[in-house]
Amino acid sequence: MKQKNTDSTRIIITGGGTGGHLFPGIALAQAMINTLPRCEVLFIGTERKVDRNGLANMGFKAISLKGLGIKGKSPMAKIKAILFQPVALFQAARIIRKFRPDLVFGVGGYISGPVILAARLLGATTCIHEQNSIPGLANRILGRIVHRIFVSLPGSEVYFPASRVVFSGNPLRSAILEKASESRRREEGVSMTLLVLGGSQGARRLNSLMLEAAEGSFAGLTPLPHIIHQTGTHDENRVREKYNDLGITARVQAFFTDMAEVYGAADLAVSRAGATTIAELTACCKPAILVPFPHAADNHQEMNGRYLVEAGGAVMFRQAELDGKKLGEEIKRLLSDRKRLAEMAARAGKAAKPGATGTIVTECLKLLRNRAGSSRAKIFAL
């Protein structure tokens, strides 16, 4: 078999299905390309829209792999997913043999399972990153076989072999880190900006709570806050029309691609508690009202949120105990107390780990040097 040019470093990044899994992978890819003079990156993700949109116009090679999730599914769906695993494993092995990577890096999600397993069977160097306080099923299994495990939040390391764990933090896209370094002071009398983030899965109930809050509690705020609201795909028109009816200036979109600008404009966030969102809020020093998505696997969003609450950068409410009036009063209380917002912003910033991407790149390069030639040589031989 004719070998490819081995001067470049080739990396497969696999995972996705949610922005919280995909965006750390994008951040890592950008950093690897900036660090290595010749680096080729291939993404292996899901067929979900969030993966396609997230990678659009990024310039990376990408392949979608068919796969089925197991966690939280019905018994029949679980059986179907398990039976499909050999097919996904074969597809992943074929891609790996063709691309011949130096490193295969999993960022979470069910699709990373067969890809990392195939890479390990083929002798490739493998790593995973766990964003959440409680690891997902795929990463719990993969943690037993990969060469290095990177974790974002304290507590998740107990699920993995201690000798292979690195506490790195969560990689963030360069545009967000650049915006986070800018300082901004809101003048008295200027309208405050409220950012609402439902995440890729849990927007609908949070959208309704926010509209109830705006209708019932914002009348006493002078001036009225400006709102930037990410609604998800189903509620964009409904939310926009309601704000118009209430006379509230709002920028409403299903999803934002310019998240750096969005964070930069915000004074307070109302948000789910996905790990990547927590990392972005802390990096950008944004105080937050967190409403964890109650159906997240193992209730990991509530555990994620506790990290920021304990740091002093957020307050948190369980969705089941929250209504529009309660949310509205909390928003009103915080937006009316600039000193409290400033204190929360400072505490959120102290909880940030802006060097996460650099830590992961450094550790990956060290691992590759220690295993120099062995991974790709094994794949070449197959």
N, C-alpha and C positions, 0 to 999 in steps of 0.2 A: 504493500500500500504506500502510495506517495505521501510523504509527510508535508504538512504545511510549514510555512515560515515560522520559526519559533522565537524570533526577535521580539515580537509584540507579546503583551500580557493579555490573555483572554479570560473574561469573567462572565459567568452566568449569574444573574440575579433572578430569583424565583419567588413567587408569592403573589399576593394581591387579593382582589375581590372586594376590598374596602380601601378607602383613601388612607386609613390608618396603617395598612400594610404596605401599600404601594409607595407612598411619598417618602418614607425612609429609604426605600430602595433607590428611588430617583436621586435622593441626596447623596447616597453612597456612590452611585454611578458617576455623578458629576464630580465628586471629590477624587475618585480613582482616575478619571480622565485628566483632571487638572494636575494630579500628582505624578502620573506615569507618562513619559513622553510618547509611548505607543501603547494604547490600551483599547481593546475592543470589548464592548459590553453587549450581551444578549439578554433580553428580558424574556422569561417564560412565565406567563401569567394566565389568568382565567379569561373566559369569553365575555365577562361582564362589562357593561358599558363604562363603569368607573375606571377599569384598566385601559380600555381603548381611549377614552377621553384624556385620562391622566398622562398617557404616553404620546398623545398626538402632538406633533410639531416639536418633540423633544430631541429628535435626531437619533434615537436609539433603535437598533434592530429589536424586533419583538415577535414572539410566537405565542399564540394562544393554545393552551393544552386543555383538552376536555377532561373534566373531573367532577366529582360529586362530593359534597360535604357530608360529614357523619354527625357531628355534634348537634344536638337539639332537633334531629330529624325523627320522623315516625319510624317504627320498626321496619316497615317495608322499604322505606327510603334508605335506611341504614344498610339493609341487606343488599340493595341495588348498588349502593356506593362501594361496599366492600367487594362485591363481585366485579366492579369496574376497575379496581385498583391494579390488577395485572396488566390491563390494557394501557392504563396511564403510565405504568412503570415501563412497559415496552416502548411507548411513544417517547418518554423522557430519555431512555437509554439511546434510542436512535438519534435524537437531537444532540446529546452529549458526545457521542462517538463522532458525529459530523463536525461539531464545533471545536471539540478538544480543548476544554477550558483548563486554565491553571487553577481556578478557584470557582466553586459553586456556593453561592451565598443565599440562604433562605430568609425571607423577611416576614414569614407567617402566612397563614391561610392554608386551606386544604390542598391546594395545588403544589405547595412546596414539598409535601410528603413524598410523593413518588419521584419527584425530581432529585431531591437530596438523597433518597435511598438509592436510586439508580447511579448517581454520581459516586456514592460511597462504594457500591459494588464494583464500579469500574475503576476504582482507585484514585479518584479525584480528591483534592483537598476541599473540605467542606466546613462551612460555618453557618450559624443561624443567629438571628436577632429576635429577642422577645421584647415587645414594646410594653406589655401590660403587667400589672402586679401579679395576676394569676395566668400562667401560660395556657395557651390553647392546646387542644389534643395533639395536633401535628407536632408542635414544638416539644411537648413533653416526651413524645416517642423519639423524635429525632435527636434530642439532647443526649441520648444514650450512645449515639454512634458518631456524631460529628466531632471535628477536631477542636472547635472553639465555639463558645456560647456567649453572646453579648446581651446584657440585660439593661433595661432602662430605669426601673424603679426598685427601690429597696424592698426586699422580701421575696422577689421572684427567684432569687438565686438558690433558694432552698429546694427547688424542684429539679436541680441539675447537679451533675458531678462537680464538686467544688474546684477541682484542679483545672477545669477547663472553662470556668466562668470569668468573664471580664465585665465589671460594672462600668459601662460606657456612657449611658444616657441614650437619648433618642436622636438619630440623625435628622437634621432639618435642612430644607432646601436653602441654597445660598442666598436667594432673593430675600427670604424671611430673615436670615441672620443679618444681612446688610441693613434691612429696614430696622431691625431691633437695635442696631447701634446708634440710630438717630434719637436725639432727645427732643421732646416736645412739651410745651407748657400751654395748657388751656387757659385763656384769659377769662376773668370774671365777666359774666353777662353773655358770654358766647354759648350758643346751644351745644349741649353735650351730645356725644355720639354713642349709641348703644348698638353693639354687635350681637346678632342672634345666630347661633350655629347649631343646627340639628344633627349634623353628621350625615353619613351616607345611608344609615339605616333607620335612625330614630327621630325623624323630623316632624312627623305629622302631629303627634300629641303636643310636642313642644310648641309648634306653630299655633295650635289652638289656645294653649295657655298664654302665649305671648299676646295674642289678639284680645283675649279676655282681660289681660292686665292693662293693655293700652286703652281699652274702652272704659274700664272701671276706675283706673287709678292715676292716669297721667294728667288729669285736668288741673291738679294743683301744681304742676311743674311749670315754671316760667324761666326761660322759654322752654317750649316743648322740645324733647330730645329729637335729634335726627336719628333714624334707624337704618342700619344695614342688616338685611335679613336674608340668610341662605335657607331656602325653604325645602330643598329636595324637589323631585320631579313632579309631584302631584298637586302641590298647594300654591304654586307660584301666583297664579291669577287670583285665587281666593284671597291670599294675604295682601297682595298689592291693592286690590279693590277695597278691602277693609280699611287699610291705612288711608287711602284716598277719602273714604267716607268720614273718617275721624279727623281729617285735616292735618295728618302727620306726614311730614316729609320723610320719605323712605326710599331706599334703593333696594329693590327686591329682585332676587335671581334664584333660579333653581340651584346653581352652583357657581362659585366664583373661581376664576383661574388666576386672578391677581391678588392672592391672599396676603402678600406682603403689604400691598397698599391698604387692603381692608383692615389688617391688624393695626397698621400705622395710624389709621383714622379713628380708631375706637378708644373710648374712655372707660368702658365697662362692657364685659361680655356676659351673655346668657347662653350657656352652652351645655351640650352633653360632655361626657368625661372620657372620651377616647384618649389613648395614651399619646398619640401624635398631637392632638389638640392641646392636651396638658403641656406638652413640651413646647409647643408654639406660644401658648399663653405665657409661660414662664420666661421664655427667651425674649418675648416682646414686652415683658413687664406689664401685663394686663390683668387687672383684678377681675374676678369672675363670680357669677352665680352659677353653680353647677347643678344640673339635673340629670343624673346618670340614667342611661338607657336601661330600663329594668330587665329587659330580655337578653342582655348581653350574656354570653357564656360564662357560667360560674359567677355571675354578678361582678365581673372584673371592673366595670366602669366605676362602681361605687368604691372599690378598693383604690383605683387610680385617683379618684377625686379626693380621698382622704389624705393623700400625699400633699396636695396643694392646700387643703384646708388646714392641716397641721402645720404647714409652713407659714400660714397666715395670709395667703394670697387669694383665698376664695371662701365663700360660704356655700353650703350644699344642702339640697332638699331632695328627699326621695319623691319620685313622681307621684306615688300613691297618696302622699300626704300633702300634696300641693294643689292649689286651685289658682285661678286667675287673680283673685283678690290678693291672696298671700304673696304671689310672685310680684304683682304690681306694687304692693307696699314696700317690698324689699328693694325693688329697682328704684322707687321713689326715694327711699331712705338713703341709699348709697349715692345716687346722683346729686342729692342735696347736701352731701357731706364730702366736700373736696379733700379735706384733710384725711378722712378715713380712706378714700380712694387712693390717695398718694401713698399712704402707709401700706395698703394692700399691694399696690403696684411694686413698691420697693421689696416687699417680702416675696412676691412672686418672682421677681428678678433674681433674688438670692437662691431660689430653688432651681434655677435654670442650670443646664449643663451644655453651654454653647459649643464646647469642644468635643462633643460626642462623635461627630463624623471623623474628625482627625484622629481620635483614639482608635476607632474601628479600622481606619485605613492603616495606621501605624502597626497595629496588631496583626492585620491580615498580611501586610508585607513582610513582617517578621516571620510569620508562619510559613509564607511561601519560600522565604530564604532558607528556612530550616528544612523544608521539604523539596528543595530545588531539584527540578528535573524528574522527581519520582512520580508525581501525579500524571503529568502529560505523557511520560514514557509508558506508563501502564495503559493509558487510553490508546496511545498510538499502536500498542502491541495487539489490540483486540480487533 
